[in-house]
């Protein structure tokens, strides 16, 4: 009788645990993960070989109050057909990570070059589920990923003066806004500018190599941090946040920064003194190091707007990008290629592209034009709340831009890159071009290239590094190549 009672207790505990578990069972989770991958590719390209449910945790309730939970899993997957993660017109491997709910480091096995049928990946992913009565249904909610930590740089002995300055800064930052006599905004701007200059000047000592990479949270900064994290403590790369491509070009030309990331078309304009650089004249100390990944032009409208072509934006409210950004430089030129001069539309100002997209979703403007790597995470997230559409460029306008704007390459944004995007979208792309000052020693340039491509080789690389390709490293480059880069690529020719 006692044995029977114990069996009943075990059974009741088992049933209770199952009732309290969050999210579906392992078979249901497996089916949902495979369905996401099939929806991404439009067919079965990446197949689950095994999946192990690793537990769950509560998640913030949905807007309507429904309960939600995040379920974690480990999986082994295999390609059913060939896939090239560095194909600029193929689906970005970041989309695989998004479908699996994985971080950049949560995808292991994307080796250098083409993934052949049967090639395996390991994934450490998650899915957010919503409670719907007695069932759990997967949602499209993506939890924000924490940015990779910047690589640690060797410490230096701090002088008494440095200690005193840091103490004084801490006192200012710690005061209440009303007692400072200045606004928080001014304090933040000045501290940010000081930190940028400190980072760039420390770089001159070669303890680390800082890359002027644009605003904090931007694609360039995320990319450099991903490379630095994958190199480990011995890596030498670090991020210096700046205002954007145009600012980076000036920083590198003046020698304040040895390296920077700029759009390839911005670099081309800088060395010829064109466009935004017409008043300053040509920047003569810029040298190309390598094109890292493509950044297609996105002309984004609401799906219910009725706009079908770029020319229909005449007279409409458009966000073109911040004054110091490469996006603004390119957007103005592409609109001109469509016959739209700056006085043909009222320009909309926002606190950056993310804010502009929110304003578009709210109906406060009609279009957002931005140059950014696809998929743009913010667009994918916003499309989940308000349906968006990316307009194709006119073929003749693409031809005109190719003839008039150096540094751009034609590029198609593949279907299914964004929610609801069923067809490929014709566009043009700048490349994320790594540049260096002409006086930067060849060995330093070679060292940076070795570091970047070391992070992209081998099965341990993440999805950010998977886009790198020695075969495309010269794409979109119309400015002189640094001698150190020429030596690097000559000694490591691209594979046929």
C-alpha positions as CSV (number, residue, x, y, z in Angstrom):
1,X,0.0,0.0,0.0
2,X,2.9,2.3,0.9
3,X,4.5,1.7,-2.5
4,X,1.2,2.6,-4.2
5,X,0.9,5.8,-2.3
6,X,4.5,6.8,-3.2
7,X,3.8,6.1,-6.8
8,X,0.7,8.3,-6.6
9,X,2.7,11.1,-5.0
10,X,5.4,10.9,-7.7
11,X,2.7,11.0,-10.4
12,X,1.0,14.0,-8.8
13,X,4.3,15.9,-8.5
14,X,5.1,15.1,-12.2
15,X,1.7,16.4,-13.3
16,X,2.1,19.5,-11.1
17,X,5.5,20.3,-12.6
18,X,4.1,19.9,-16.1
19,X,1.2,22.2,-15.3
20,X,3.6,24.8,-13.9
21,X,6.1,24.6,-16.7
22,X,6.2,27.6,-19.0
23,X,5.9,27.1,-22.8
24,X,5.4,24.1,-24.9
25,X,6.9,20.6,-24.6
26,X,10.0,19.7,-26.5
27,X,8.2,18.3,-29.5
28,X,6.1,21.5,-29.8
29,X,9.2,23.6,-29.5
30,X,11.0,21.6,-32.2
31,X,8.1,22.0,-34.6
32,X,8.0,25.8,-33.9
33,X,11.7,26.2,-34.5
34,X,11.6,24.3,-37.8
35,X,8.6,26.3,-38.9
36,X,10.5,29.5,-38.4
37,X,13.4,28.3,-40.4
38,X,11.2,27.1,-43.3
39,X,9.3,30.5,-43.3
40,X,12.7,32.3,-43.5
41,X,14.0,30.5,-46.5
42,X,10.7,29.7,-48.2
43,X,11.6,26.0,-48.2
44,X,13.5,23.6,-46.0
45,X,17.1,24.7,-46.3
46,X,18.2,24.3,-42.6
47,X,16.9,21.2,-40.9
48,X,16.8,20.4,-37.2
49,X,18.7,17.2,-36.4
50,X,18.2,17.4,-32.6
51,X,16.8,19.8,-30.0
52,X,17.1,19.9,-26.3
53,X,14.8,22.1,-24.2
54,X,16.8,23.9,-21.6
55,X,14.1,25.4,-19.5
56,X,12.0,28.6,-19.4
57,X,11.6,31.9,-17.6
58,X,8.9,34.4,-17.2
59,X,8.7,37.2,-19.7
60,X,6.9,40.6,-19.5
61,X,3.2,40.3,-20.1
62,X,1.8,41.2,-23.5
63,X,0.1,44.5,-24.1
64,X,-3.3,42.9,-23.5
65,X,-2.1,41.3,-20.3
66,X,-1.6,37.8,-21.6
67,X,1.1,35.9,-19.9
68,X,4.4,35.3,-21.8
69,X,7.4,33.1,-21.2
70,X,10.8,32.7,-22.9
71,X,11.9,29.1,-23.6
72,X,15.6,28.2,-24.1
73,X,17.0,25.4,-26.1
74,X,20.1,23.9,-27.7
75,X,20.0,22.5,-31.2
76,X,22.0,20.9,-33.9
77,X,21.0,21.8,-37.4
78,X,22.2,20.8,-40.9
79,X,22.0,22.5,-44.3
80,X,19.9,20.6,-46.8
81,X,21.4,22.6,-49.6
82,X,24.4,24.9,-50.1
83,X,24.3,28.3,-48.4
84,X,26.9,31.1,-48.7
85,X,26.7,33.4,-45.6
86,X,29.0,36.0,-47.3
87,X,26.8,36.3,-50.4
88,X,25.8,40.0,-50.3
89,X,22.6,39.3,-52.2
90,X,21.7,36.2,-50.2
91,X,19.8,36.1,-47.0
92,X,21.9,37.6,-44.2
93,X,23.0,35.0,-41.6
94,X,21.8,37.5,-39.0
95,X,18.3,36.4,-40.1
96,X,19.1,32.8,-39.1
97,X,20.1,34.0,-35.7
98,X,16.9,36.1,-35.4
99,X,14.8,33.1,-36.4
100,X,16.5,31.0,-33.8
101,X,16.4,33.7,-31.1
102,X,20.2,33.5,-30.8
103,X,22.9,36.1,-30.2
104,X,25.9,36.6,-32.5
105,X,27.9,34.2,-30.4
106,X,24.9,31.8,-30.1
107,X,25.4,30.4,-33.6
108,X,28.5,28.1,-33.9
109,X,29.6,26.4,-37.1
110,X,29.4,29.0,-39.8
111,X,32.8,28.2,-41.3
112,X,34.7,30.2,-43.8
113,X,33.2,30.0,-47.3
114,X,30.2,28.1,-48.6
115,X,28.3,25.8,-46.3
116,X,27.8,22.6,-48.2
117,X,24.8,20.2,-47.8
118,X,25.2,18.3,-44.6
119,X,27.2,21.0,-42.9
120,X,26.2,21.4,-39.3
121,X,25.5,24.3,-37.0
122,X,25.0,24.4,-33.3
123,X,22.5,27.0,-31.9
124,X,21.8,28.2,-28.4
125,X,18.5,29.9,-29.0
126,X,15.2,30.9,-27.5
127,X,11.5,31.7,-28.4
128,X,9.1,33.9,-26.6
129,X,5.7,32.3,-26.1
130,X,2.3,33.8,-25.3
131,X,-0.3,32.0,-23.2
132,X,-3.5,31.5,-25.2
133,X,-6.0,29.7,-23.0
134,X,-4.5,26.2,-22.3
135,X,-2.0,26.6,-25.1
136,X,1.4,28.4,-25.7
137,X,1.8,30.1,-29.0
138,X,5.1,31.4,-30.4
139,X,5.4,35.2,-30.8
140,X,7.6,37.4,-33.0
141,X,8.9,39.2,-29.9
142,X,12.7,39.4,-29.9
143,X,14.4,40.2,-26.6
144,X,17.0,43.0,-27.0
145,X,20.5,41.5,-27.3
146,X,23.2,42.9,-25.1
147,X,26.0,44.3,-27.2
148,X,29.3,42.4,-27.0
149,X,31.7,43.9,-24.5
150,X,34.6,45.9,-25.9
151,X,37.9,44.1,-25.8
152,X,39.8,45.0,-22.7
153,X,42.9,47.2,-23.2
154,X,46.0,47.1,-21.1
155,X,45.9,49.4,-18.0
156,X,48.3,52.2,-17.5
157,X,49.5,53.9,-14.3
158,X,47.2,56.8,-13.5
159,X,48.8,60.1,-12.6
160,X,47.6,62.2,-9.7
161,X,46.3,64.8,-12.2
162,X,44.3,62.2,-14.0
163,X,42.8,61.0,-10.7
164,X,41.9,64.6,-9.8
165,X,40.2,65.2,-13.1
166,X,38.2,62.0,-12.9
167,X,37.2,62.9,-9.3
168,X,36.0,66.3,-10.5
169,X,34.1,64.8,-13.4
170,X,32.4,62.4,-11.0
171,X,31.4,65.3,-8.8
172,X,29.8,67.2,-11.7
173,X,28.0,64.1,-12.9
174,X,26.8,63.3,-9.4
175,X,25.3,66.7,-8.7
176,X,21.6,67.2,-9.2
177,X,20.7,68.9,-12.5
178,X,19.4,72.0,-10.6
179,X,22.7,72.6,-8.9
180,X,25.0,72.3,-11.9
181,X,24.0,75.5,-13.6
182,X,23.9,73.6,-16.9
183,X,21.6,71.1,-18.4
184,X,22.1,67.3,-18.4
185,X,22.3,67.5,-22.2
186,X,25.3,69.8,-22.2
187,X,27.1,67.7,-19.6
188,X,26.4,64.5,-21.6
189,X,27.6,66.1,-24.9
190,X,30.9,67.4,-23.4
191,X,31.7,64.2,-21.6
192,X,30.9,62.1,-24.7
193,X,33.2,64.3,-26.8
194,X,36.0,64.1,-24.2
195,X,35.7,60.3,-24.1
196,X,35.9,60.1,-27.9
197,X,39.1,62.2,-27.9
198,X,40.6,60.2,-25.1
199,X,40.0,56.9,-26.9
200,X,41.5,58.2,-30.1
201,X,44.5,59.7,-28.5
202,X,45.2,56.5,-26.5
203,X,45.1,54.7,-29.8
204,X,48.3,56.6,-30.9
205,X,50.2,54.6,-28.3
206,X,49.3,51.4,-30.1
207,X,48.2,49.7,-26.9
208,X,45.0,49.1,-28.8
209,X,43.7,50.2,-32.2
210,X,40.6,52.3,-32.0
211,X,38.3,52.4,-35.0
212,X,36.1,55.5,-35.4
213,X,32.8,53.7,-35.8
214,X,29.8,56.1,-35.6
215,X,27.1,56.5,-33.0
216,X,26.8,54.2,-30.0
217,X,24.4,51.4,-30.8
218,X,24.9,51.8,-34.6
219,X,25.8,49.0,-37.0
220,X,29.5,50.0,-37.2
221,X,30.0,50.1,-33.4
222,X,28.2,46.7,-33.0
223,X,30.4,45.2,-35.8
224,X,33.7,46.3,-34.3
225,X,32.7,45.2,-30.8
226,X,31.7,41.8,-32.2
227,X,35.1,41.5,-33.8
228,X,36.9,42.6,-30.7
229,X,35.0,40.2,-28.5
230,X,35.8,37.3,-30.8
231,X,39.5,38.1,-30.6
232,X,39.4,37.7,-26.8
233,X,41.6,39.6,-24.3
234,X,44.6,39.5,-26.6
235,X,42.7,41.4,-29.3
236,X,43.7,45.0,-30.1
237,X,40.5,46.4,-31.6
238,X,38.3,48.9,-29.8
239,X,35.5,51.3,-30.6
240,X,35.6,55.1,-30.7
241,X,32.0,56.4,-31.0
242,X,31.6,59.4,-33.4
243,X,28.8,61.2,-35.2
244,X,29.0,59.1,-38.4
245,X,30.7,58.5,-41.7
246,X,31.3,62.1,-42.6
247,X,32.9,62.9,-39.2
248,X,35.0,59.7,-39.5
249,X,36.4,60.8,-42.8
250,X,37.6,64.1,-41.2
251,X,39.0,62.4,-38.1
252,X,41.0,60.0,-40.2
253,X,42.2,62.6,-42.7
254,X,43.4,64.9,-39.9
255,X,45.2,62.0,-38.1
256,X,43.0,62.2,-35.0
257,X,42.0,58.6,-35.8
258,X,44.2,56.1,-37.7
259,X,41.2,54.0,-38.7
260,X,37.5,54.6,-39.4
261,X,34.5,53.1,-41.0
262,X,32.7,55.1,-43.6
263,X,30.3,54.5,-46.4
264,X,32.2,53.8,-49.6
265,X,30.3,56.6,-51.5
266,X,31.1,59.0,-48.7
267,X,34.8,58.1,-49.0
268,X,34.7,58.6,-52.8
269,X,33.2,62.1,-52.3
270,X,35.7,63.0,-49.6
271,X,38.8,62.3,-51.8
272,X,37.3,64.3,-54.7
273,X,35.9,67.2,-52.7
274,X,32.4,66.5,-53.9
275,X,29.0,66.9,-52.2
276,X,29.3,67.5,-48.5
277,X,33.0,68.0,-48.9
278,X,32.7,70.8,-51.6
279,X,33.4,73.5,-49.0
280,X,36.4,71.8,-47.5
281,X,38.1,70.5,-50.6
282,X,39.5,67.0,-51.1
283,X,40.7,65.0,-48.1
284,X,44.1,63.8,-49.3
285,X,45.1,61.4,-46.5
286,X,42.3,58.8,-46.8
287,X,43.3,55.3,-47.9
288,X,41.0,52.3,-48.4
289,X,41.7,49.2,-46.3
290,X,38.8,46.8,-47.1
291,X,35.1,46.7,-47.8
292,X,33.5,44.7,-45.0
293,X,29.8,44.3,-45.7
294,X,27.1,46.0,-47.9
295,X,24.7,48.7,-46.7
296,X,21.8,49.0,-49.0
297,X,19.7,52.1,-49.3
298,X,16.3,51.7,-47.7
299,X,13.4,53.9,-48.8
300,X,10.8,53.0,-46.2
301,X,7.1,53.9,-46.2
302,X,4.0,52.6,-44.4
303,X,2.4,49.6,-46.2
304,X,-0.9,51.4,-46.2
305,X,0.5,54.6,-47.7
306,X,-0.2,53.8,-51.3
307,X,3.3,54.8,-52.4
308,X,4.6,52.5,-55.1
309,X,7.6,54.4,-56.4
310,X,10.1,56.9,-55.1
311,X,9.0,59.7,-57.5
312,X,5.7,59.7,-55.6
313,X,7.4,61.1,-52.6
314,X,7.5,64.6,-54.1
315,X,6.1,67.1,-51.6
316,X,6.0,64.4,-48.8
317,X,7.6,64.5,-45.4
318,X,10.9,62.7,-45.5
319,X,13.6,61.9,-43.0
320,X,17.0,61.8,-44.8
321,X,19.4,61.2,-41.9
322,X,21.5,63.3,-39.5
323,X,23.6,66.1,-40.9
324,X,26.9,64.3,-40.2
325,X,25.7,60.9,-41.5
326,X,26.6,59.1,-44.7
327,X,22.9,58.2,-45.1
328,X,22.0,61.8,-45.7
329,X,24.7,62.2,-48.3
330,X,23.5,59.2,-50.2
331,X,19.8,59.9,-49.8
332,X,20.0,63.3,-51.3
333,X,21.9,61.9,-54.3
334,X,19.5,59.1,-54.9
335,X,16.5,61.4,-54.7
336,X,18.2,63.6,-57.2
337,X,18.7,60.6,-59.5
338,X,14.9,60.2,-59.4
339,X,14.4,63.8,-60.3
340,X,13.6,65.1,-56.8
341,X,15.6,68.1,-55.7
342,X,15.9,69.1,-52.0
343,X,13.2,71.8,-52.5
344,X,10.7,69.2,-53.8
345,X,9.9,67.9,-50.3
346,X,9.8,69.1,-46.7
347,X,12.6,67.6,-44.7
348,X,11.7,66.0,-41.4
349,X,14.1,66.1,-38.4
350,X,14.3,63.4,-35.8
351,X,16.5,62.1,-33.0
352,X,18.2,59.6,-35.2
353,X,16.9,56.9,-37.6
354,X,15.2,54.8,-34.8
355,X,13.1,57.8,-33.7
356,X,12.3,58.7,-37.3
357,X,11.0,55.1,-37.9
358,X,8.8,55.5,-34.8
359,X,7.4,58.7,-36.2
360,X,6.7,57.0,-39.5
361,X,4.8,54.3,-37.7
362,X,2.8,57.0,-35.9
363,X,2.0,58.8,-39.2
364,X,4.0,61.9,-38.4
365,X,6.0,61.6,-41.7
366,X,5.8,59.8,-45.0
367,X,9.1,58.2,-45.6
368,X,12.4,57.3,-44.0
369,X,15.5,57.0,-46.1
370,X,18.5,55.3,-44.5
371,X,21.6,53.4,-45.6
372,X,22.0,50.5,-43.3
373,X,22.9,46.8,-43.3
374,X,19.9,44.5,-44.1
375,X,18.1,43.4,-42.0
376,X,17.8,46.6,-40.0
377,X,16.8,45.3,-36.6
378,X,14.7,48.4,-35.8
379,X,12.7,48.1,-39.0
380,X,12.0,44.4,-38.3
381,X,10.7,45.3,-34.8
382,X,8.6,48.2,-35.9
383,X,7.1,46.2,-38.8
384,X,5.6,43.9,-36.1
385,X,3.5,46.9,-34.8
386,X,2.9,48.9,-38.0
387,X,3.3,47.2,-41.4
388,X,6.1,48.8,-43.4
389,X,7.3,48.5,-47.0
390,X,10.7,49.1,-48.7
391,X,10.3,50.8,-52.1
392,X,12.3,49.6,-55.0
393,X,14.5,52.1,-56.8
394,X,13.7,53.0,-60.4
395,X,16.1,51.1,-62.8
396,X,17.0,54.2,-64.7
397,X,17.7,56.0,-61.5
398,X,20.0,53.2,-60.5
399,X,21.9,53.6,-63.8
400,X,22.2,57.3,-63.2
401,X,23.4,56.9,-59.7
402,X,26.0,54.4,-60.9
403,X,27.3,56.9,-63.4
404,X,27.3,59.9,-61.1
405,X,27.9,58.5,-57.6
406,X,31.2,56.6,-57.2
407,X,31.4,54.0,-54.5
408,X,27.9,52.5,-54.9
409,X,27.1,49.0,-56.1
410,X,23.8,47.7,-57.4
411,X,22.2,45.3,-54.9
412,X,19.0,43.5,-54.3
413,X,17.5,43.1,-50.9
414,X,16.4,39.5,-50.9
415,X,12.7,38.5,-50.3
416,X,11.8,37.7,-46.7
417,X,14.5,40.0,-45.3
418,X,11.7,41.9,-43.6
419,X,8.2,40.8,-42.3
420,X,5.7,40.8,-45.1
421,X,8.4,41.3,-47.8
422,X,7.5,38.7,-50.4
423,X,9.6,40.0,-53.3
424,X,13.2,41.1,-53.7
425,X,13.7,44.9,-53.7
426,X,16.0,46.6,-56.2
427,X,18.4,49.1,-54.6
428,X,21.9,50.3,-54.5
429,X,24.4,49.8,-51.7
430,X,27.4,51.5,-50.2
431,X,29.9,49.3,-48.5
432,X,31.1,49.6,-45.0
433,X,34.6,50.7,-45.9
434,X,37.4,50.5,-43.5
435,X,39.8,53.4,-44.1
436,X,43.1,54.5,-42.7
437,X,45.3,57.6,-42.7
438,X,47.9,57.5,-45.4
439,X,50.6,57.8,-42.7
440,X,49.5,54.7,-40.8
441,X,52.4,52.2,-41.0
442,X,51.8,49.3,-43.3
443,X,52.4,46.7,-40.5
444,X,49.6,48.3,-38.4
445,X,47.2,48.1,-41.3
446,X,48.2,44.5,-42.0
447,X,47.7,43.7,-38.3
448,X,44.2,45.1,-38.3
449,X,43.3,43.1,-41.4
450,X,44.7,40.0,-39.8
451,X,42.7,40.6,-36.7
452,X,39.4,41.2,-38.5
453,X,39.7,38.2,-40.9
454,X,41.0,36.0,-38.1
455,X,37.7,36.6,-36.4
456,X,35.9,35.5,-39.6
457,X,37.8,32.3,-40.2
458,X,37.0,28.9,-38.7
459,X,33.8,27.4,-37.3
460,X,33.8,29.5,-34.1
461,X,32.9,32.8,-35.9
462,X,29.6,34.4,-35.3
463,X,27.0,35.7,-37.7
464,X,28.6,39.2,-37.9
465,X,31.9,37.8,-39.0
466,X,30.2,35.4,-41.4
467,X,29.4,38.2,-43.8
468,X,33.1,39.1,-44.3
469,X,34.6,38.0,-47.6
470,X,38.1,38.4,-49.0
471,X,36.5,38.0,-52.4
472,X,34.4,41.1,-52.0
473,X,36.9,43.2,-50.0
474,X,37.6,45.5,-53.0
475,X,33.9,46.0,-53.9
476,X,32.8,49.6,-54.1
477,X,36.3,51.0,-53.5
478,X,37.2,54.0,-55.7
479,X,39.8,55.7,-53.5
480,X,43.5,54.8,-53.3
481,X,44.3,51.5,-51.5
482,X,46.7,51.7,-48.5
483,X,50.0,49.9,-49.3
484,X,49.6,47.7,-46.2
485,X,46.2,46.5,-47.5
486,X,47.6,45.9,-50.9
487,X,50.4,43.8,-49.5
488,X,47.9,41.8,-47.3
489,X,45.5,40.9,-50.1
490,X,48.4,40.2,-52.5
491,X,49.8,37.6,-50.0
492,X,46.3,36.2,-49.4
493,X,44.6,36.1,-52.8
494,X,40.9,35.4,-52.9
495,X,39.9,31.8,-53.6
496,X,38.4,31.3,-57.1
